[in-house]
Amino acid sequence: MKITILGSGTSHGVPVVGCGCAVCSSNDPRDKRMRSSVYIEGAGGERVLIDAGPEFRLQALRAGIKGLDGVFLSHAHADHLHGLDDLRPLSWNGPVPVYGSKQTIEEMTERFSYVFGKIWGAAQRGGGKPKLSALVADGSVRMGGLTLTPVPVKHGVLDILGWEIGEKPGKSFLYLTDVSAIPPASLQQLKTGRAGLRKAVIGALRERPHETHFSFEEAINTALGLGVTALYLTHICHDHSHEEIEEICRRFMEAQRTSVCKLDGIEIHPAWDGLEIIL
């Protein structure tokens, strides 16, 4: 399984429009953060997208995406959904299934009414629109050799979904973005999952606390509790450069190693746009 980070930025992206801070002005390409999304390729050729943000067209061109077997949504905020129309050339051969919670699917079909038949009681013909099938994910979804399992989490007061992607026993990947808390039932689900977590990408807005997003420390502690071997932080704002976050991660790991051994064998890094993770 190969996971490509299409975007690692928060809702406004980095650089932020009108901002001249050191991070927004940085020449380091890892400080250019499009809206958060990942693309997953299975060993059997499966092609899966999690979230379709406003830059999806640019992300797909950069990653060389030629087709999709399915799209899985975390929630219906604009930075995770509003690139959906750019699936048009990827759906010429037939509808692409789009999975999400009941609330997310309802919001999606309302917002993209011209795609899902909300205009005059029938889907609009012509004008260019993607062919999509809206599906509520009530449980795990099979895509060839991949199994995608929804993980209910909290985004402030909102109930949204993370996704665990398994390819075979002992080989799974966790993607949680825009998360501020994980309910006990979801923690238990992840700790007792059949596949066994290996690597995770978890949203972590910044070092300072935020009411609707994990901080760096909260995301790291979550990964430690799940026993993953590698953690990549995503959905990052412009408070910190890539190099600064690497140093924050290094200091955290060093501090932990002086007191306990639970960090032995784990890698912790900020994600960046274009990063490829092999599982």
C-alpha positions in Angstrom: 0.0 0.0 0.0 1.3 3.5 -0.9 -0.2 6.6 0.7 0.5 10.0 -0.9 -0.1 13.1 1.1 -1.9 15.3 -1.4 -2.2 18.2 1.0 -1.1 18.8 4.6 -2.5 22.3 5.3 -5.4 23.6 7.3 -8.6 25.2 5.9 -6.9 28.4 4.6 -3.9 26.6 3.2 -0.3 27.9 3.5 0.7 30.4 2.4 -2.4 32.2 3.6 -3.9 34.8 1.3 -2.6 38.3 2.3 -0.2 37.0 5.0 3.5 37.8 4.9 4.7 35.8 7.9 7.9 33.9 7.8 6.2 30.6 7.1 3.9 32.0 4.3 7.0 33.7 2.8 9.2 30.6 3.1 11.1 29.2 0.2 11.0 25.6 1.6 8.6 23.7 -0.6 7.5 21.7 2.5 6.0 24.9 3.9 3.6 25.1 0.9 0.5 23.3 2.3 -2.6 22.6 0.2 -5.8 21.6 1.9 -5.6 18.2 3.6 -6.2 15.0 1.6 -4.6 11.6 0.9 -4.5 9.2 -2.1 -4.1 5.5 -1.4 -2.9 2.9 -3.9 -3.4 -0.8 -3.0 -1.2 -3.7 -4.0 -3.9 -4.8 -6.3 -4.2 -1.5 -8.1 -6.9 -0.1 -6.0 -7.1 3.8 -6.0 -8.8 5.5 -3.2 -9.1 9.2 -2.2 -9.9 10.5 1.3 -11.4 14.0 1.0 -11.5 16.3 -2.0 -10.5 19.8 -1.2 -10.4 22.9 -3.3 -7.0 22.2 -4.8 -7.8 18.6 -5.8 -7.2 19.3 -9.5 -3.7 20.5 -8.9 -3.0 17.7 -6.4 -4.3 15.1 -8.8 -2.1 16.4 -11.6 1.0 16.5 -9.4 0.3 12.9 -8.1 -0.5 11.5 -11.5 -3.9 10.3 -10.5 -5.5 8.6 -13.5 -8.7 7.1 -11.9 -10.5 6.5 -8.7 -12.3 3.4 -7.3 -13.8 5.4 -4.4 -13.8 8.6 -2.4 -14.2 8.6 1.4 -15.1 11.7 3.2 -14.3 12.8 6.7 -16.9 15.6 6.8 -18.5 18.2 4.7 -16.4 21.3 5.5 -15.3 23.2 2.3 -11.7 22.3 2.6 -12.5 18.6 2.5 -15.3 18.6 0.0 -15.3 21.5 -2.5 -13.0 19.8 -5.0 -15.6 17.2 -5.7 -16.5 18.7 -9.1 -12.9 18.1 -10.3 -13.7 14.3 -10.3 -15.4 14.9 -13.7 -12.6 13.5 -15.9 -12.1 10.6 -13.4 -15.7 9.5 -13.7 -16.2 9.4 -17.5 -16.2 5.6 -17.5 -18.9 5.3 -14.8 -20.0 6.7 -11.4 -17.4 7.0 -8.7 -18.8 5.9 -5.3 -18.5 8.6 -2.5 -18.8 7.3 1.1 -19.4 9.3 4.2 -21.6 9.6 7.3 -25.3 10.2 6.9 -24.9 13.9 7.7 -22.0 14.4 5.4 -23.8 12.7 2.5 -26.9 14.8 3.1 -24.8 18.0 3.1 -22.9 16.9 0.0 -26.0 16.2 -2.1 -27.5 19.5 -1.0 -24.4 21.5 -1.8 -23.8 19.8 -5.1 -27.5 19.7 -6.1 -26.7 19.9 -9.8 -24.9 16.6 -9.5 -27.3 14.7 -7.3 -30.7 15.6 -8.7 -31.7 18.4 -6.3 -32.5 20.8 -9.1 -36.2 20.7 -10.3 -36.4 17.2 -8.9 -33.9 15.7 -11.5 -30.2 15.6 -12.1 -29.2 18.4 -14.5 -28.1 17.2 -17.9 -25.1 18.7 -19.7 -23.0 21.6 -18.4 -20.3 19.3 -17.2 -20.6 17.5 -13.9 -19.1 14.4 -12.3 -20.8 11.1 -12.2 -20.9 10.2 -8.5 -22.8 7.7 -6.3 -23.6 9.0 -2.8 -23.4 6.2 -0.2 -23.7 6.2 3.5 -20.9 4.2 5.2 -22.6 2.2 7.9 -19.6 -0.1 8.4 -16.5 -1.3 6.6 -16.2 -0.9 2.8 -14.3 -3.3 0.6 -12.4 -1.9 -2.4 -10.6 -4.9 -3.9 -8.0 -5.9 -1.4 -8.5 -2.8 0.7 -10.9 -2.6 3.6 -11.8 1.0 4.8 -13.4 1.2 8.2 -15.0 4.4 9.5 -13.7 5.7 12.8 -16.1 8.1 14.5 -14.3 11.1 16.1 -15.1 14.6 17.3 -14.3 17.9 15.5 -15.2 20.3 18.2 -19.0 19.6 18.7 -19.2 17.9 15.3 -19.3 14.1 14.8 -17.0 13.3 11.8 -15.2 10.3 10.5 -11.6 9.1 10.4 -10.7 6.1 8.3 -8.6 3.0 9.0 -7.4 1.3 5.8 -6.4 -2.3 6.0 -4.8 -4.4 3.3 -4.1 -7.6 5.0 -3.7 -8.8 8.6 -1.0 -6.9 10.5 -1.0 -4.2 7.9 -3.2 -1.1 8.3 -3.0 2.7 8.2 -5.0 5.3 10.1 -6.0 8.7 8.8 -7.6 11.1 11.2 -7.9 14.8 10.3 -9.8 17.7 12.0 -10.0 15.6 15.2 -10.2 17.2 18.7 -11.2 14.0 20.6 -11.6 10.3 20.0 -14.5 8.7 21.8 -13.8 5.7 24.0 -15.6 3.3 21.7 -13.5 4.4 18.7 -10.3 4.1 20.8 -11.3 0.6 21.7 -12.1 -0.1 18.0 -8.6 0.9 17.0 -6.8 -0.9 19.8 -8.6 -4.2 19.0 -8.7 -3.8 15.2 -8.1 -7.0 13.3 -5.5 -5.5 11.0 -3.2 -4.0 13.6 -2.1 -0.3 13.1 1.3 0.3 11.7 1.3 4.0 10.5 -0.9 7.0 11.1 -1.5 10.5 9.7 -3.2 12.6 12.3 -4.3 16.2 12.2 -2.4 18.6 14.5 -3.1 22.2 13.8 -0.2 23.8 15.8 1.7 23.7 19.1 -0.9 25.8 21.0 -4.2 24.2 22.0 -7.3 24.7 19.8 -10.9 23.8 20.6 -11.6 21.9 17.4 -8.2 20.4 16.5 -5.5 18.4 18.2 -2.3 20.2 19.1 1.0 18.5 18.2 1.3 17.0 21.7 -2.3 15.7 21.7 -1.8 14.0 18.3 1.5 12.5 19.4 0.1 11.2 22.6 -2.8 9.7 20.7 -0.4 7.9 18.4 1.6 6.6 21.4 -1.6 5.2 22.9 -2.4 3.4 19.7 1.0 1.9 19.4 1.7 3.0 15.8 5.3 2.7 14.5 5.2 6.0 12.5 3.2 9.2 12.9 2.9 12.0 10.4 1.2 15.3 11.5 -1.2 16.9 9.0 -3.7 19.8 8.7 -1.0 22.2 9.9 -1.5 26.0 10.0 1.1 28.7 9.4 2.3 29.1 13.0 5.2 26.8 12.3 7.6 26.0 9.5 8.4 22.4 8.6 11.8 22.6 10.2 10.3 24.0 13.4 7.8 21.2 13.7 10.6 18.6 13.1 12.5 20.2 16.0 9.3 20.2 18.2 8.9 16.5 17.4 12.6 15.8 18.2 12.4 17.6 21.5 9.3 15.8 22.5 10.8 12.4 21.7 14.0 13.2 23.6 12.1 14.3 26.6 10.0 11.1 26.6 13.1 8.9 26.2 14.7 10.3 29.3 11.8 9.1 31.4 10.2 6.1 29.6 10.9 3.8 26.8 7.5 3.9 25.1 8.9 6.0 22.2 11.4 3.5 21.1 10.8 2.4 17.6 8.4 5.1 16.6 9.0 7.9 14.0 7.3 11.2 14.4 7.4 13.9 11.6 5.3 16.6 10.1 3.8 15.5 6.8 4.3 17.6 3.6 2.6 17.8 0.3 3.8 15.0 -2.0 5.1 12.8 0.8 4.8 9.1 0.0 4.4 6.5 2.8 4.9 2.9 2.0 3.1 0.2 4.2 
